[in-house]
Amino acid sequence: MRLPIKLISAFAALTLSSAAFAADSYKIDPVHTWVDFKVNHGGWSAASGQFRTVSGDIVFDNDDVTKSSVTVVIDASSVDTNNGARDKHLASPDFFNSAEFPKITFESTSVTKSGDNTGEITGNLSMLGVSKPVTLSVTFNKAEGDKIGFSAVGELTPGDFGMAKVAGFGMGPNVKFTIELEAKK
C-alpha cells in the first residue's frame, strides 16, 4: 500500500516539529531555591549569607544538554547575612548598591556535559552595571513529573565587578557561592 505524498509530508512535519520541542521549559521555584555565598573574613572565618529573592527560567534538553539554557534574576536587596545592620550596609553603594542596581542577573551562553549527571554552565553575570563571564559546575539532581532540581557551585571576584570595598574590608578576594534550585514546568 502506498501512502499519499500529503500524508507522508504531514507525518514528517509532525515528527520534525515534535523534535523541536524536545527541551522542556521550567520556572525557578523561589520557595525551593537557595543562593548562598561565603567569603573569607580576614582569615578569622568564612562570612556567609544568601539572597532570599530569586527567579528565572530554565530550558532543559535531557537528550542534548548543549541546547539547554538558564536565566536567573536575583534581587540584590534581598541579601541576608543574619545581621540587619550588615545587610543594610551590603545593600549600600559600598557593596551591591541595590538602589541603583536592583538586579543581579545570570544568562547562560553555553551548557556542556561532563559526566552522567554533571556539567558546566558558562554565562554572563551582570552586577553593578558590569557583565563578566562566570562558569558554574552543575549537578543534575532529579526530574520527576513537572519538577526538576539542580545544584551548582561557582566563584567570582567582587573587585572584577567594581566592588572594591570587599578587599578593603580584609575580605576575599574571592566569593564562593552555591545554588540549590528546583524548577517547575
Phi and psi in degrees as a GROMACS rama.xvg file:
@    title "Ramachandran Plot"
@    xaxis  label "Phi"
@    yaxis  label "Psi"
@TYPE xy
-100.606  131.114  ARG-2
-83.9077  138.694  LEU-3
-61.2382  147.617  PRO-4
-56.4293  -39.2683  ILE-5
-63.1142  -39.7361  LYS-6
-67.3983  -41.9019  LEU-7
-63.1271  -43.1323  ILE-8
-63.36  -41.31  SER-9
-65.1396  -42.4698  ALA-10
-63.3939  -43.186  PHE-11
-62.707  -42.3421  ALA-12
-64.3712  -40.8861  ALA-13
-64.7613  -42.7961  LEU-14
-63.4079  -45.5503  THR-15
-66.8316  -39.9803  LEU-16
-69.4581  -33.9801  SER-17
-70.5915  -30.997  SER-18
-66.6591  -32.4719  ALA-19
-68.2873  -17.9263  ALA-20
-104.562  24.0363  PHE-21
-65.0357  -28.8452  ALA-22
-82.3409  144.274  ALA-23
-106.482  145.064  ASP-24
-102.921  137.945  SER-25
-133.824  152.811  TYR-26
-106.442  133.199  LYS-27
-63.3992  132.051  ILE-28
-86.5933  106.194  ASP-29
-64.9886  -22.0547  PRO-30
-76.5815  -23.7483  VAL-31
-120.885  38.732  HIS-32
-134.227  134.015  THR-33
-130.567  129.206  TRP-34
-117.418  105.021  VAL-35
-109.531  151.84  ASP-36
-138.943  155.677  PHE-37
-138.736  141.149  LYS-38
-141.499  139.79  VAL-39
-59.3659  128.146  ASN-40
-106.778  74.2476  HIS-41
63.6178  22.3765  GLY-42
84.9674  -8.00664  GLY-43
-76.9067  -43.0311  TRP-44
-166.501  179.692  SER-45
-101.478  109.601  ALA-46
-70.2114  139.512  ALA-47
-135.79  162.575  SER-48
-170.255  -172.855  GLY-49
-152.826  163.91  GLN-50
-102.863  128.21  PHE-51
-86.516  -21.9413  ARG-52
-118.442  109  THR-53
-134.016  138.995  VAL-54
-143.149  174.459  SER-55
153.635  -177.375  GLY-56
-131.231  146.737  ASP-57
-129.958  132.71  ILE-58
-112.188  118.465  VAL-59
-122.479  122.681  PHE-60
-112.478  100.185  ASP-61
-63.8411  -28.7448  ASN-62
-76.8008  -31.1208  ASP-63
-146.233  88.6348  ASP-64
-61.0109  -20.0824  VAL-65
-64.8886  -15.7705  THR-66
-92.3875  5.1668  LYS-67
-86.933  161.894  SER-68
-153.415  159.781  SER-69
-140.659  137.2  VAL-70
-130.703  126.233  THR-71
-125.738  137.753  VAL-72
-125.043  125.351  VAL-73
-115.598  132.416  ILE-74
-77.5263  111.725  ASP-75
-61.3778  -29.2156  ALA-76
-78.9519  -4.33813  SER-77
-87.521  12.5265  SER-78
-61.544  136.42  VAL-79
-138.863  114.678  ASP-80
-115.859  16.9139  THR-81
69.2743  24.4119  ASN-82
-152.707  109.867  ASN-83
-57.2092  -41.8682  GLY-84
-64.8057  -42.3722  ALA-85
-66.7016  -40.9403  ARG-86
-61.0535  -41.8704  ASP-87
-62.7256  -41.7546  LYS-88
-65.3933  -40.7863  HIS-89
-64.2941  -31.398  LEU-90
-77.3258  -12.6464  ALA-91
-75.5675  172.273  SER-92
-60.0026  -17.4261  PRO-93
-64.8678  -26.5771  ASP-94
-130.619  -97.6307  PHE-95
-78.5852  -17.8739  PHE-96
45.3896  54.4269  ASN-97
-67.5662  -18.3831  SER-98
-68.7531  -42.2834  ALA-99
-86.2757  -33.2314  GLU-100
-126.222  78.4365  PHE-101
-70.7627  -16.7144  PRO-102
-124.091  142.467  LYS-103
-110.213  127.06  ILE-104
-125.493  151.945  THR-105
-132.645  126.306  PHE-106
-126.451  120.232  GLU-107
-67.3029  147.88  SER-108
-116.34  -21.8939  THR-109
-157.906  149.289  SER-110
-130.653  129.079  VAL-111
-128.873  153.894  THR-112
-99.5842  135.46  LYS-113
-119.352  -13.3879  SER-114
-161.108  -172.163  GLY-115
-57.4646  -39.8942  ASP-116
-134.814  25.1449  ASN-117
-127.883  160.082  THR-118
-170.849  -172.352  GLY-119
-130.35  140.056  GLU-120
-119.616  121.404  ILE-121
-106.49  140.722  THR-122
-165.066  179.823  GLY-123
-97.5493  120.527  ASN-124
-96.078  125.35  LEU-125
-114.209  124.707  SER-126
-150.97  135.604  MET-127
56.8576  32.5563  LEU-128
77.9676  8.20504  GLY-129
-118.092  135.562  VAL-130
-114.405  131.474  SER-131
-139.21  148.175  LYS-132
-71.7497  139.6  PRO-133
-136.895  140.515  VAL-134
-113.922  132.018  THR-135
-109.886  138.198  LEU-136
-89.7176  125.837  SER-137
-122.252  142.644  VAL-138
-119.128  126.574  THR-139
-81.3222  118.413  PHE-140
-89.583  -49.6661  ASN-141
-170.916  148.544  LYS-142
-133.917  132.101  ALA-143
-155.485  127.114  GLU-144
61.4327  -124.843  GLY-145
-100.725  17.822  ASP-146
-123.803  148.168  LYS-147
-142.415  150.522  ILE-148
-137.113  142.998  GLY-149
-138.509  155.722  PHE-150
-125.422  143.409  SER-151
-144.096  150.112  ALA-152
-132.703  150.959  VAL-153
-161.322  -179.797  GLY-154
-149.601  145.346  GLU-155
-146.299  163.118  LEU-156
-109.062  111.26  THR-157
-55.4312  -34.8086  PRO-158
-58.8989  -28.7894  GLY-159
-64.8732  -20.37  ASP-160
-105.3  11.9437  PHE-161
87.9256  10.0168  GLY-162
-95.868  69.7678  MET-163
-70.2317  -22.4282  ALA-164
-67.8675  -19.4172  LYS-165
-59.8944  -51.7062  VAL-166
-67.1723  -34.7772  ALA-167
-63.3726  -24.9455  GLY-168
-92.3638  11.4664  PHE-169
74.1862  24.1777  GLY-170
-109.67  157.757  MET-171
89.6399  -145.734  GLY-172
-79.302  -15.7909  PRO-173
-107.751  155.595  ASN-174
-114.871  128.251  VAL-175
-98.4821  140.076  LYS-176
-136.149  151.939  PHE-177
-127.376  146.636  THR-178
-128.272  125.729  ILE-179
-118.289  120.168  GLU-180
-142.291  150.144  LEU-181
-122.221  147.133  GLU-182
-138.497  153.191  ALA-183
-125.691  147.944  LYS-184
